[in-house]
Amino acid sequence: MNFIFGVILLAMFILALRVIWATALQLLGALKNAAQMLRSYQSKRQARHRLPVIMPRSRDDMDWLAISDSVRQEIQTRNHGVNREAVRLEAQLQAKLKTIEIYEADIQIAKLERELLKIKPVIESPEPEVKKPRRSKKQSVAVSDSAAQKIPHQVSQLRAALKGNGLSVPVSESVRH
């Protein structure tokens, strides 16, 4: 039994040494890598301070007028693109305002139609019947003309009611009860 415990303890000790050894190797590799990075950074920094700054120069003299013209042209094309967007948005706004005006007109028409329905029973009330004369055709034609004259008068009242923006229209005496 002591032998088995001894073997188990030896195996655990060997495993612990291997884990410690692997961890130490990983830490050593990380430290080497960090030290190498520090050395390269310091060498780059020192090299930068030693060398003089050299401005890149083209072989041809730079044409500053051409450069300024091209920059101006680019700015104008960008602004023109913005203006197109503003024009498009303005057109959308105008279309929406027109749509709102149409909706308001539809509401006004509905109000007038409702008022017309209120006036219509008064206008369509039965009129006293005209007795047919027995004497001649000329008098019957005159009676039918007077009935035809009453109908356009009622139509003109309805038109006036629609144009009057909802104002009540005075009803003629022939239509009143």
PyMOL commands that set and color helices and strands:
alter all, ss='L'
color gray80, all
select helices_A, chain A and resi 2-50+64-123+137-163
alter helices_A, ss='H'
color red, helices_A
deselect
rebuild
show_as cartoon
